[in-house]
C-alpha cells in the first residue's frame, strides 16, 4: 500500500468519524425538539387551543430557508427537512389531542 493510499484511508476515517459525531448530535437535537413540541401539544390540548398555526409554519419555513442560504445549504432541502419534521409533529399532536378528547384529529397545519 502506498503512502498516498494510507493517507486517503486515514482522511476517510477521520471524515467518517466527524459525520458519525454530527449524526449523533442531530439525533439528540431532534429528540430535544420533539420533547418541546410534545409539551406544546399537551399545552394546546389541555387549554383547547387550536393545534394548527399556518402563519407560524410559514414564518418557520421562511426563517429556515434564510438560515440554510446563509449556511450555504440548499434552502429547498432545508424546507423539505422541516416539512418532514412538521408532519411528524402533527402526528404527535393529533395523538395528544385525541388522548385529551378535544377532537383535534384530522385538522391540517403545523404543531410547532
Biopython code that builds the backbone (N, CA, C, O; Angstrom):
import numpy as np
from Bio.PDB.StructureBuilder import StructureBuilder

atoms = [
    (1, "UNK", "N", (0.842, -1.175, 0.000)),
    (1, "UNK", "CA", (0.000, 0.000, 0.000)),
    (1, "UNK", "C", (0.889, 1.241, 0.000)),
    (1, "UNK", "O", (1.847, 1.329, 0.769)),
    (2, "UNK", "N", (0.569, 2.180, -0.854)),
    (2, "UNK", "CA", (1.385, 3.389, -0.944)),
    (2, "UNK", "C", (1.041, 4.355, 0.176)),
    (2, "UNK", "O", (-0.006, 4.244, 0.814)),
    (3, "UNK", "N", (1.932, 5.298, 0.404)),
    (3, "UNK", "CA", (1.687, 6.330, 1.412)),
    (3, "UNK", "C", (0.458, 7.162, 1.077)),
    (3, "UNK", "O", (-0.280, 7.576, 1.971)),
    (4, "UNK", "N", (0.235, 7.411, -0.233)),
    (4, "UNK", "CA", (-0.942, 8.177, -0.659)),
    (4, "UNK", "C", (-2.219, 7.436, -0.287)),
    (4, "UNK", "O", (-3.169, 8.036, 0.214)),
    (5, "UNK", "N", (-2.237, 6.144, -0.532)),
    (5, "UNK", "CA", (-3.410, 5.340, -0.208)),
    (5, "UNK", "C", (-3.652, 5.332, 1.294)),
    (5, "UNK", "O", (-4.794, 5.446, 1.740)),
    (6, "UNK", "N", (-2.598, 5.199, 2.069)),
    (6, "UNK", "CA", (-2.726, 5.224, 3.526)),
    (6, "UNK", "C", (-3.270, 6.571, 3.999)),
    (6, "UNK", "O", (-4.117, 6.627, 4.890)),
    (7, "UNK", "N", (-2.783, 7.641, 3.405)),
    (7, "UNK", "CA", (-3.232, 8.988, 3.786)),
    (7, "UNK", "C", (-4.709, 9.185, 3.436)),
    (7, "UNK", "O", (-5.465, 9.786, 4.199)),
    (8, "UNK", "N", (-5.101, 8.674, 2.280)),
    (8, "UNK", "CA", (-6.504, 8.791, 1.852)),
    (8, "UNK", "C", (-7.399, 8.000, 2.803)),
    (8, "UNK", "O", (-8.447, 8.493, 3.219)),
    (9, "UNK", "N", (-6.999, 6.799, 3.142)),
    (9, "UNK", "CA", (-7.790, 5.974, 4.061)),
    (9, "UNK", "C", (-7.879, 6.616, 5.451)),
    (9, "UNK", "O", (-8.933, 6.583, 6.086)),
    (10, "UNK", "N", (-6.791, 7.186, 5.909)),
    (10, "UNK", "CA", (-6.795, 7.855, 7.215)),
    (10, "UNK", "C", (-7.727, 9.066, 7.190)),
    (10, "UNK", "O", (-8.477, 9.294, 8.138)),
    (11, "UNK", "N", (-7.678, 9.837, 6.112)),
    (11, "UNK", "CA", (-8.552, 11.016, 5.991)),
    (11, "UNK", "C", (-10.013, 10.593, 5.906)),
    (11, "UNK", "O", (-10.886, 11.232, 6.493)),
    (12, "UNK", "N", (-10.276, 9.517, 5.175)),
    (12, "UNK", "CA", (-11.633, 8.992, 5.062)),
    (12, "UNK", "C", (-12.167, 8.583, 6.432)),
    (12, "UNK", "O", (-13.309, 8.898, 6.766)),
    (13, "UNK", "N", (-11.370, 7.898, 7.214)),
    (13, "UNK", "CA", (-11.778, 7.505, 8.568)),
    (13, "UNK", "C", (-12.047, 8.728, 9.440)),
    (13, "UNK", "O", (-13.006, 8.753, 10.211)),
    (14, "UNK", "N", (-11.195, 9.736, 9.309)),
    (14, "UNK", "CA", (-11.357, 10.967, 10.081)),
    (14, "UNK", "C", (-12.674, 11.672, 9.717)),
    (14, "UNK", "O", (-13.425, 12.093, 10.597)),
    (15, "UNK", "N", (-12.939, 11.793, 8.427)),
    (15, "UNK", "CA", (-14.183, 12.432, 7.974)),
    (15, "UNK", "C", (-15.404, 11.638, 8.412)),
    (15, "UNK", "O", (-16.402, 12.219, 8.838)),
    (16, "UNK", "N", (-15.333, 10.324, 8.310)),
    (16, "UNK", "CA", (-16.464, 9.487, 8.720)),
    (16, "UNK", "C", (-16.714, 9.572, 10.221)),
    (16, "UNK", "O", (-17.862, 9.520, 10.661)),
    (17, "UNK", "N", (-15.649, 9.702, 11.012)),
    (17, "UNK", "CA", (-15.819, 9.871, 12.459)),
    (17, "UNK", "C", (-16.537, 11.189, 12.748)),
    (17, "UNK", "O", (-17.388, 11.252, 13.635)),
    (18, "UNK", "N", (-16.197, 12.234, 12.005)),
    (18, "UNK", "CA", (-16.885, 13.521, 12.164)),
    (18, "UNK", "C", (-18.351, 13.400, 11.782)),
    (18, "UNK", "O", (-19.223, 13.923, 12.475)),
    (19, "UNK", "N", (-18.620, 12.718, 10.690)),
    (19, "UNK", "CA", (-20.001, 12.506, 10.252)),
    (19, "UNK", "C", (-20.780, 11.746, 11.318)),
    (19, "UNK", "O", (-21.919, 12.100, 11.623)),
    (20, "UNK", "N", (-20.179, 10.709, 11.887)),
    (20, "UNK", "CA", (-20.839, 9.936, 12.943)),
    (20, "UNK", "C", (-21.164, 10.811, 14.154)),
    (20, "UNK", "O", (-22.240, 10.688, 14.739)),
    (21, "UNK", "N", (-20.244, 11.686, 14.526)),
    (21, "UNK", "CA", (-20.478, 12.596, 15.648)),
    (21, "UNK", "C", (-21.601, 13.576, 15.340)),
    (21, "UNK", "O", (-22.445, 13.848, 16.194)),
    (22, "UNK", "N", (-21.612, 14.099, 14.137)),
    (22, "UNK", "CA", (-22.667, 15.029, 13.728)),
    (22, "UNK", "C", (-24.013, 14.320, 13.724)),
    (22, "UNK", "O", (-25.004, 14.877, 14.194)),
    (23, "UNK", "N", (-24.063, 13.094, 13.197)),
    (23, "UNK", "CA", (-25.317, 12.328, 13.201)),
    (23, "UNK", "C", (-25.832, 12.122, 14.620)),
    (23, "UNK", "O", (-27.030, 12.254, 14.870)),
    (24, "UNK", "N", (-24.943, 11.802, 15.539)),
    (24, "UNK", "CA", (-25.344, 11.623, 16.942)),
    (24, "UNK", "C", (-25.899, 12.928, 17.508)),
    (24, "UNK", "O", (-26.909, 12.921, 18.212)),
    (25, "UNK", "N", (-25.245, 14.038, 17.205)),
    (25, "UNK", "CA", (-25.723, 15.344, 17.682)),
    (25, "UNK", "C", (-27.091, 15.658, 17.090)),
    (25, "UNK", "O", (-27.961, 16.170, 17.795)),
    (26, "UNK", "N", (-27.299, 15.361, 15.808)),
    (26, "UNK", "CA", (-28.603, 15.587, 15.175)),
    (26, "UNK", "C", (-29.704, 14.790, 15.860)),
    (26, "UNK", "O", (-30.794, 15.310, 16.097)),
    (27, "UNK", "N", (-29.427, 13.544, 16.176)),
    (27, "UNK", "CA", (-30.427, 12.705, 16.851)),
    (27, "UNK", "C", (-30.780, 13.303, 18.205)),
    (27, "UNK", "O", (-31.956, 13.373, 18.565)),
    (28, "UNK", "N", (-29.776, 13.732, 18.956)),
    (28, "UNK", "CA", (-30.041, 14.318, 20.273)),
    (28, "UNK", "C", (-30.793, 15.643, 20.155)),
    (28, "UNK", "O", (-31.671, 15.932, 20.968)),
    (29, "UNK", "N", (-30.455, 16.440, 19.157)),
    (29, "UNK", "CA", (-31.156, 17.706, 18.952)),
    (29, "UNK", "C", (-32.604, 17.473, 18.531)),
    (29, "UNK", "O", (-33.504, 18.177, 18.988)),
    (30, "UNK", "N", (-32.831, 16.495, 17.669)),
    (30, "UNK", "CA", (-34.205, 16.174, 17.271)),
    (30, "UNK", "C", (-35.005, 15.656, 18.459)),
    (30, "UNK", "O", (-36.179, 15.992, 18.612)),
    (31, "UNK", "N", (-34.379, 14.843, 19.297)),
    (31, "UNK", "CA", (-35.075, 14.341, 20.490)),
    (31, "UNK", "C", (-35.482, 15.501, 21.388)),
    (31, "UNK", "O", (-36.592, 15.512, 21.919)),
    (32, "UNK", "N", (-34.601, 16.468, 21.562)),
    (32, "UNK", "CA", (-34.928, 17.639, 22.392)),
    (32, "UNK", "C", (-36.039, 18.456, 21.749)),
    (32, "UNK", "O", (-36.937, 18.937, 22.440)),
    (33, "UNK", "N", (-35.986, 18.616, 20.432)),
    (33, "UNK", "CA", (-37.034, 19.355, 19.729)),
    (33, "UNK", "C", (-38.382, 18.671, 19.944)),
    (33, "UNK", "O", (-39.383, 19.338, 20.208)),
    (34, "UNK", "N", (-38.411, 17.352, 19.832)),
    (34, "UNK", "CA", (-39.675, 16.639, 19.998)),
    (34, "UNK", "C", (-40.158, 16.657, 21.449)),
    (34, "UNK", "O", (-41.363, 16.599, 21.692)),
    (35, "UNK", "N", (-39.246, 16.738, 22.412)),
    (35, "UNK", "CA", (-39.683, 16.920, 23.803)),
    (35, "UNK", "C", (-40.419, 18.252, 23.936)),
    (35, "UNK", "O", (-41.450, 18.336, 24.603)),
    (36, "UNK", "N", (-39.885, 19.282, 23.301)),
    (36, "UNK", "CA", (-40.519, 20.607, 23.351)),
    (36, "UNK", "C", (-41.860, 20.617, 22.611)),
    (36, "UNK", "O", (-42.848, 21.147, 23.121)),
    (37, "UNK", "N", (-41.895, 20.036, 21.415)),
    (37, "UNK", "CA", (-43.156, 20.048, 20.665)),
    (37, "UNK", "C", (-44.214, 19.186, 21.344)),
    (37, "UNK", "O", (-45.407, 19.464, 21.226)),
    (38, "UNK", "N", (-43.789, 18.141, 22.055)),
    (38, "UNK", "CA", (-44.743, 17.339, 22.817)),
    (38, "UNK", "C", (-45.365, 18.187, 23.930)),
    (38, "UNK", "O", (-46.569, 18.111, 24.176)),
    (39, "UNK", "N", (-44.540, 18.994, 24.600)),
    (39, "UNK", "CA", (-45.056, 19.887, 25.646)),
    (39, "UNK", "C", (-46.028, 20.898, 25.043)),
    (39, "UNK", "O", (-47.051, 21.210, 25.652)),
    (40, "UNK", "N", (-45.716, 21.413, 23.852)),
    (40, "UNK", "CA", (-46.621, 22.333, 23.166)),
    (40, "UNK", "C", (-47.944, 21.627, 22.880)),
    (40, "UNK", "O", (-49.014, 22.194, 23.100)),
    (41, "UNK", "N", (-47.871, 20.407, 22.397)),
    (41, "UNK", "CA", (-49.086, 19.644, 22.099)),
    (41, "UNK", "C", (-49.955, 19.444, 23.329)),
    (41, "UNK", "O", (-51.176, 19.579, 23.254)),
    (42, "UNK", "N", (-49.334, 19.121, 24.467)),
    (42, "UNK", "CA", (-50.090, 18.952, 25.710)),
    (42, "UNK", "C", (-50.704, 20.272, 26.160)),
    (42, "UNK", "O", (-51.850, 20.306, 26.610)),
    (43, "UNK", "N", (-49.950, 21.351, 26.041)),
    (43, "UNK", "CA", (-50.450, 22.662, 26.438)),
    (43, "UNK", "C", (-51.659, 23.054, 25.589)),
    (43, "UNK", "O", (-52.681, 23.500, 26.110)),
    (44, "UNK", "N", (-51.526, 22.882, 24.296)),
    (44, "UNK", "CA", (-52.636, 23.213, 23.402)),
    (44, "UNK", "C", (-53.852, 22.345, 23.682)),
    (44, "UNK", "O", (-54.974, 22.847, 23.747)),
    (45, "UNK", "N", (-53.636, 21.039, 23.847)),
    (45, "UNK", "CA", (-54.761, 20.135, 24.086)),
    (45, "UNK", "C", (-55.427, 20.425, 25.426)),
    (45, "UNK", "O", (-56.654, 20.415, 25.519)),
    (46, "UNK", "N", (-54.644, 20.679, 26.451)),
    (46, "UNK", "CA", (-55.172, 20.947, 27.790)),
    (46, "UNK", "C", (-56.011, 22.221, 27.814)),
    (46, "UNK", "O", (-57.017, 22.294, 28.519)),
    (47, "UNK", "N", (-55.598, 23.217, 27.047)),
    (47, "UNK", "CA", (-56.289, 24.506, 27.057)),
    (47, "UNK", "C", (-57.168, 24.702, 25.828)),
    (47, "UNK", "O", (-57.583, 25.818, 25.519)),
    (48, "UNK", "N", (-57.443, 23.610, 25.137)),
    (48, "UNK", "CA", (-58.324, 23.619, 23.967)),
    (48, "UNK", "C", (-57.931, 24.703, 22.959)),
    (48, "UNK", "O", (-58.784, 25.375, 22.378)),
    (49, "UNK", "N", (-56.632, 24.851, 22.771)),
    (49, "UNK", "CA", (-56.125, 25.794, 21.776)),
    (49, "UNK", "C", (-56.075, 25.103, 20.422)),
    (49, "UNK", "O", (-55.914, 23.885, 20.348)),
    (50, "UNK", "N", (-56.212, 25.874, 19.357)),
    (50, "UNK", "CA", (-56.146, 25.252, 18.029)),
    (50, "UNK", "C", (-54.767, 24.621, 17.797)),
    (50, "UNK", "O", (-53.744, 25.246, 18.076)),
    (51, "UNK", "N", (-54.741, 23.417, 17.302)),
    (51, "UNK", "CA", (-53.464, 22.732, 17.090)),
    (51, "UNK", "C", (-52.682, 23.274, 15.897)),
    (51, "UNK", "O", (-51.467, 23.087, 15.825)),
    (52, "UNK", "N", (-53.348, 23.934, 14.972)),
    (52, "UNK", "CA", (-52.678, 24.417, 13.762)),
    (52, "UNK", "C", (-52.356, 25.900, 13.871)),
    (52, "UNK", "O", (-53.098, 26.673, 14.478)),
    (53, "UNK", "N", (-51.249, 26.274, 13.277)),
    (53, "UNK", "CA", (-50.847, 27.678, 13.212)),
    (53, "UNK", "C", (-50.119, 27.898, 11.885)),
    (53, "UNK", "O", (-48.891, 27.970, 11.843)),
    (54, "UNK", "N", (-50.900, 28.004, 10.794)),
    (54, "UNK", "CA", (-50.285, 28.140, 9.467)),
    (54, "UNK", "C", (-49.350, 29.341, 9.348)),
    (54, "UNK", "O", (-48.362, 29.280, 8.617)),
    (55, "UNK", "N", (-49.645, 30.429, 10.054)),
    (55, "UNK", "CA", (-48.768, 31.596, 9.987)),
    (55, "UNK", "C", (-47.393, 31.278, 10.581)),
    (55, "UNK", "O", (-46.368, 31.685, 10.036)),
    (56, "UNK", "N", (-47.378, 30.548, 11.702)),
    (56, "UNK", "CA", (-46.087, 30.166, 12.298)),
    (56, "UNK", "C", (-45.326, 29.242, 11.354)),
    (56, "UNK", "O", (-44.116, 29.386, 11.182)),
    (57, "UNK", "N", (-46.032, 28.298, 10.745)),
    (57, "UNK", "CA", (-45.360, 27.390, 9.816)),
    (57, "UNK", "C", (-44.691, 28.179, 8.697)),
    (57, "UNK", "O", (-43.537, 27.919, 8.353)),
    (58, "UNK", "N", (-45.415, 29.144, 8.128)),
    (58, "UNK", "CA", (-44.851, 29.943, 7.039)),
    (58, "UNK", "C", (-43.630, 30.731, 7.516)),
    (58, "UNK", "O", (-42.629, 30.823, 6.806)),
    (59, "UNK", "N", (-43.718, 31.299, 8.728)),
    (59, "UNK", "CA", (-42.572, 32.039, 9.275)),
    (59, "UNK", "C", (-41.388, 31.106, 9.502)),
    (59, "UNK", "O", (-40.249, 31.464, 9.200)),
    (60, "UNK", "N", (-41.648, 29.917, 10.031)),
    (60, "UNK", "CA", (-40.569, 28.966, 10.307)),
    (60, "UNK", "C", (-39.894, 28.508, 9.015)),
    (60, "UNK", "O", (-38.670, 28.392, 8.957)),
    (61, "UNK", "N", (-40.683, 28.252, 7.994)),
    (61, "UNK", "CA", (-40.111, 27.817, 6.713)),
    (61, "UNK", "C", (-39.263, 28.934, 6.121)),
    (61, "UNK", "O", (-38.150, 28.688, 5.657)),
    (62, "UNK", "N", (-39.781, 30.162, 6.134)),
    (62, "UNK", "CA", (-39.002, 31.292, 5.604)),
    (62, "UNK", "C", (-37.718, 31.470, 6.403)),
    (62, "UNK", "O", (-36.654, 31.700, 5.827)),
    (63, "UNK", "N", (-37.811, 31.364, 7.723)),
    (63, "UNK", "CA", (-36.629, 31.508, 8.584)),
    (63, "UNK", "C", (-35.599, 30.418, 8.292)),
    (63, "UNK", "O", (-34.407, 30.700, 8.167)),
    (64, "UNK", "N", (-36.066, 29.173, 8.183)),
    (64, "UNK", "CA", (-35.144, 28.071, 7.933)),
    (64, "UNK", "C", (-34.505, 28.187, 6.551)),
    (64, "UNK", "O", (-33.324, 27.883, 6.382)),
    (65, "UNK", "N", (-35.282, 28.624, 5.567)),
    (65, "UNK", "CA", (-34.715, 28.812, 4.228)),
    (65, "UNK", "C", (-33.623, 29.888, 4.256)),
    (65, "UNK", "O", (-32.585, 29.741, 3.612)),
    (66, "UNK", "N", (-33.865, 30.966, 5.005)),
    (66, "UNK", "CA", (-32.883, 32.043, 5.128)),
    (66, "UNK", "C", (-31.613, 31.534, 5.818)),
    (66, "UNK", "O", (-30.501, 31.808, 5.368)),
    (67, "UNK", "N", (-31.794, 30.789, 6.915)),
    (67, "UNK", "CA", (-30.645, 30.229, 7.632)),
    (67, "UNK", "C", (-29.860, 29.264, 6.742)),
    (67, "UNK", "O", (-28.629, 29.266, 6.743)),
    (68, "UNK", "N", (-30.582, 28.447, 5.990)),
    (68, "UNK", "CA", (-29.918, 27.499, 5.096)),
    (68, "UNK", "C", (-29.097, 28.235, 4.046)),
    (68, "UNK", "O", (-27.956, 27.869, 3.765)),
    (69, "UNK", "N", (-29.685, 29.266, 3.477)),
    (69, "UNK", "CA", (-28.973, 30.040, 2.469)),
    (69, "UNK", "C", (-27.702, 30.654, 3.058)),
    (69, "UNK", "O", (-26.644, 30.625, 2.430)),
    (70, "UNK", "N", (-27.812, 31.208, 4.265)),
    (70, "UNK", "CA", (-26.638, 31.796, 4.922)),
    (70, "UNK", "C", (-25.563, 30.750, 5.213)),
    (70, "UNK", "O", (-24.372, 31.060, 5.209)),
    (71, "UNK", "N", (-25.987, 29.515, 5.465)),
    (71, "UNK", "CA", (-25.052, 28.432, 5.776)),
    (71, "UNK", "C", (-24.584, 27.684, 4.527)),
    (71, "UNK", "O", (-23.868, 26.688, 4.633)),
    (72, "UNK", "N", (-24.985, 28.155, 3.351)),
    (72, "UNK", "CA", (-24.640, 27.521, 2.078)),
    (72, "UNK", "C", (-25.202, 26.101, 1.985)),
    (72, "UNK", "O", (-24.555, 25.193, 1.462)),
    (73, "UNK", "N", (-26.417, 25.931, 2.502)),
    (73, "UNK", "CA", (-27.164, 24.683, 2.389)),
    (73, "UNK", "C", (-28.342, 24.956, 1.469)),
    (73, "UNK", "O", (-28.925, 26.039, 1.523)),
    (74, "UNK", "N", (-28.696, 24.019, 0.646)),
    (74, "UNK", "CA", (-29.802, 24.179, -0.287)),
    (74, "UNK", "C", (-31.094, 24.493, 0.479)),
    (74, "UNK", "O", (-31.565, 23.648, 1.240)),
    (75, "UNK", "N", (-31.679, 25.686, 0.299)),
    (75, "UNK", "CA", (-32.906, 26.040, 1.008)),
    (75, "UNK", "C", (-34.078, 25.091, 0.719)),
    (75, "UNK", "O", (-34.920, 24.865, 1.587)),
    (76, "UNK", "N", (-34.131, 24.539, -0.494)),
    (76, "UNK", "CA", (-35.191, 23.575, -0.808)),
    (76, "UNK", "C", (-35.052, 22.323, 0.051)),
    (76, "UNK", "O", (-36.040, 21.783, 0.549)),
    (77, "UNK", "N", (-33.808, 21.869, 0.218)),
    (77, "UNK", "CA", (-33.572, 20.713, 1.087)),
    (77, "UNK", "C", (-33.982, 21.044, 2.519)),
    (77, "UNK", "O", (-34.646, 20.239, 3.172)),
    (78, "UNK", "N", (-33.597, 22.216, 3.010)),
    (78, "UNK", "CA", (-33.938, 22.619, 4.372)),
    (78, "UNK", "C", (-35.452, 22.655, 4.567)),
    (78, "UNK", "O", (-35.959, 22.229, 5.604)),
    (79, "UNK", "N", (-36.171, 23.165, 3.571)),
    (79, "UNK", "CA", (-37.640, 23.212, 3.658)),
    (79, "UNK", "C", (-38.230, 21.806, 3.680)),
    (79, "UNK", "O", (-39.144, 21.530, 4.458)),
    (80, "UNK", "N", (-37.720, 20.925, 2.842)),
    (80, "UNK", "CA", (-38.203, 19.542, 2.836)),
    (80, "UNK", "C", (-37.954, 18.886, 4.190)),
    (80, "UNK", "O", (-38.805, 18.157, 4.699)),
    (81, "UNK", "N", (-36.791, 19.148, 4.768)),
    (81, "UNK", "CA", (-36.443, 18.588, 6.065)),
    (81, "UNK", "C", (-37.408, 19.100, 7.136)),
    (81, "UNK", "O", (-37.919, 18.314, 7.934)),
    (82, "UNK", "N", (-37.660, 20.407, 7.159)),
    (82, "UNK", "CA", (-38.590, 20.972, 8.136)),
    (82, "UNK", "C", (-39.998, 20.430, 7.928)),
    (82, "UNK", "O", (-40.685, 20.107, 8.897)),
    (83, "UNK", "N", (-40.431, 20.327, 6.681)),
    (83, "UNK", "CA", (-41.770, 19.783, 6.416)),
    (83, "UNK", "C", (-41.890, 18.341, 6.909)),
    (83, "UNK", "O", (-42.937, 17.946, 7.423)),
    (84, "UNK", "N", (-40.834, 17.561, 6.758)),
    (84, "UNK", "CA", (-40.835, 16.189, 7.268)),
    (84, "UNK", "C", (-41.020, 16.192, 8.784)),
    (84, "UNK", "O", (-41.812, 15.419, 9.324)),
    (85, "UNK", "N", (-40.281, 17.068, 9.462)),
    (85, "UNK", "CA", (-40.385, 17.163, 10.923)),
    (85, "UNK", "C", (-41.780, 17.632, 11.322)),
    (85, "UNK", "O", (-42.373, 17.087, 12.253)),
    (86, "UNK", "N", (-42.304, 18.628, 10.634)),
    (86, "UNK", "CA", (-43.640, 19.148, 10.945)),
    (86, "UNK", "C", (-44.692, 18.055, 10.798)),
    (86, "UNK", "O", (-45.598, 17.959, 11.627)),
    (87, "UNK", "N", (-44.589, 17.237, 9.766)),
    (87, "UNK", "CA", (-45.561, 16.133, 9.597)),
    (87, "UNK", "C", (-45.525, 15.194, 10.800)),
    (87, "UNK", "O", (-46.568, 14.727, 11.259)),
    (88, "UNK", "N", (-44.336, 14.920, 11.306)),
    (88, "UNK", "CA", (-44.216, 14.043, 12.474)),
    (88, "UNK", "C", (-44.777, 14.726, 13.717)),
    (88, "UNK", "O", (-45.435, 14.078, 14.532)),
    (89, "UNK", "N", (-44.528, 16.018, 13.874)),
    (89, "UNK", "CA", (-45.089, 16.772, 14.996)),
    (89, "UNK", "C", (-46.620, 16.752, 14.912)),
    (89, "UNK", "O", (-47.297, 16.574, 15.925)),
    (90, "UNK", "N", (-47.155, 16.932, 13.718)),
    (90, "UNK", "CA", (-48.603, 16.895, 13.525)),
    (90, "UNK", "C", (-49.168, 15.554, 13.996)),
    (90, "UNK", "O", (-50.185, 15.503, 14.687)),
    (91, "UNK", "N", (-48.502, 14.492, 13.617)),
    (91, "UNK", "CA", (-48.951, 13.156, 14.028)),
    (91, "UNK", "C", (-48.968, 13.052, 15.550)),
    (91, "UNK", "O", (-49.918, 12.524, 16.128)),
    (92, "UNK", "N", (-47.926, 13.551, 16.196)),
    (92, "UNK", "CA", (-47.860, 13.515, 17.664)),
    (92, "UNK", "C", (-48.949, 14.379, 18.288)),
    (92, "UNK", "O", (-49.597, 13.962, 19.248)),
    (93, "UNK", "N", (-49.155, 15.580, 17.750)),
    (93, "UNK", "CA", (-50.162, 16.471, 18.308)),
    (93, "UNK", "C", (-51.567, 15.924, 18.126)),
    (93, "UNK", "O", (-52.420, 16.099, 18.995)),
    (94, "UNK", "N", (-51.810, 15.273, 17.020)),
    (94, "UNK", "CA", (-53.121, 14.647, 16.827)),
    (94, "UNK", "C", (-53.363, 13.565, 17.875)),
    (94, "UNK", "O", (-54.459, 13.461, 18.426)),
    (95, "UNK", "N", (-52.342, 12.766, 18.146)),
    (95, "UNK", "CA", (-52.481, 11.717, 19.161)),
    (95, "UNK", "C", (-52.708, 12.323, 20.548)),
    (95, "UNK", "O", (-53.528, 11.820, 21.317)),
    (96, "UNK", "N", (-51.994, 13.389, 20.868)),
    (96, "UNK", "CA", (-52.162, 14.054, 22.166)),
    (96, "UNK", "C", (-53.567, 14.637, 22.276)),
    (96, "UNK", "O", (-54.224, 14.485, 23.305)),
    (97, "UNK", "N", (-54.029, 15.302, 21.224)),
    (97, "UNK", "CA", (-55.369, 15.890, 21.233)),
    (97, "UNK", "C", (-56.423, 14.804, 21.405)),
    (97, "UNK", "O", (-57.400, 14.980, 22.133)),
    (98, "UNK", "N", (-56.213, 13.682, 20.730)),
    (98, "UNK", "CA", (-57.155, 12.574, 20.853)),
    (98, "UNK", "C", (-57.179, 12.038, 22.287)),
    (98, "UNK", "O", (-58.245, 11.716, 22.814)),
    (99, "UNK", "N", (-56.003, 11.942, 22.918)),
    (99, "UNK", "CA", (-55.931, 11.497, 24.316)),
    (99, "UNK", "C", (-56.718, 12.427, 25.235)),
    (99, "UNK", "O", (-57.328, 11.984, 26.208)),
    (100, "UNK", "N", (-56.696, 13.731, 24.912)),
    (100, "UNK", "CA", (-57.404, 14.718, 25.723)),
    (100, "UNK", "C", (-58.874, 14.824, 25.325)),
    (100, "UNK", "O", (-59.648, 15.525, 25.976)),
    (101, "UNK", "N", (-59.257, 14.130, 24.260)),
    (101, "UNK", "CA", (-60.651, 14.115, 23.831)),
    (101, "UNK", "C", (-61.148, 15.431, 23.278)),
    (101, "UNK", "O", (-62.345, 15.712, 23.348)),
    (102, "UNK", "N", (-60.258, 16.251, 22.726)),
    (102, "UNK", "CA", (-60.734, 17.533, 22.197)),
    (102, "UNK", "C", (-60.989, 17.520, 20.695)),
    (102, "UNK", "O", (-61.257, 18.565, 20.103)),
    (103, "UNK", "N", (-60.909, 16.353, 20.078)),
    (103, "UNK", "CA", (-61.311, 16.217, 18.679)),
    (103, "UNK", "C", (-60.445, 16.941, 17.679)),
    (103, "UNK", "O", (-60.940, 17.304, 16.612)),
    (104, "UNK", "N", (-59.191, 17.169, 17.964)),
    (104, "UNK", "CA", (-58.323, 17.889, 17.030)),
    (104, "UNK", "C", (-57.826, 17.007, 15.898)),
    (104, "UNK", "O", (-57.231, 17.516, 14.948)),
    (105, "UNK", "N", (-58.051, 15.705, 15.969)),
    (105, "UNK", "CA", (-57.561, 14.810, 14.927)),
    (105, "UNK", "C", (-58.135, 15.212, 13.569)),
    (105, "UNK", "O", (-59.318, 15.520, 13.423)),
    (106, "UNK", "N", (-57.240, 15.194, 12.591)),
    (106, "UNK", "CA", (-57.658, 15.465, 11.229)),
    (106, "UNK", "C", (-57.524, 16.926, 10.821)),
    (106, "UNK", "O", (-57.700, 17.232, 9.642)),
    (107, "UNK", "N", (-57.224, 17.830, 11.726)),
    (107, "UNK", "CA", (-57.054, 19.217, 11.348)),
    (107, "UNK", "C", (-55.706, 19.387, 10.677)),
    (107, "UNK", "O", (-54.724, 18.762, 11.077)),
    (108, "UNK", "N", (-55.657, 20.227, 9.662)),
    (108, "UNK", "CA", (-54.410, 20.459, 8.947)),
    (108, "UNK", "C", (-53.618, 21.560, 9.614)),
    (108, "UNK", "O", (-54.169, 22.393, 10.333)),
    (109, "UNK", "N", (-52.324, 21.556, 9.369)),
    (109, "UNK", "CA", (-51.473, 22.642, 9.831)),
    (109, "UNK", "C", (-50.412, 22.155, 10.795)),
    (109, "UNK", "O", (-50.479, 21.038, 11.308)),
    (110, "UNK", "N", (-49.425, 23.017, 11.034)),
    (110, "UNK", "CA", (-48.293, 22.629, 11.870)),
    (110, "UNK", "C", (-48.618, 22.699, 13.337)),
    (110, "UNK", "O", (-49.522, 23.415, 13.768)),
    (111, "UNK", "N", (-47.887, 21.967, 14.065)),
    (111, "UNK", "CA", (-47.978, 21.999, 15.522)),
    (111, "UNK", "C", (-46.559, 22.191, 16.045)),
    (111, "UNK", "O", (-46.007, 21.332, 16.733)),
    (112, "UNK", "N", (-45.989, 23.335, 15.702)),
    (112, "UNK", "CA", (-44.607, 23.601, 16.114)),
    (112, "UNK", "C", (-44.558, 24.608, 17.222)),
    (112, "UNK", "O", (-43.474, 24.953, 17.694)),
]
sb = StructureBuilder()
sb.init_structure("model")
sb.init_model(0)
sb.init_chain("A")
sb.init_seg("    ")
for serial, (resi, resn, name, xyz) in enumerate(atoms, 1):
    if name == "N":
        sb.init_residue(resn, " ", resi, " ")
    sb.init_atom(name, np.array(xyz, "f"), 0.0, 1.0, " ", f" {name:<3s}", serial, name[0])
structure = sb.get_structure()
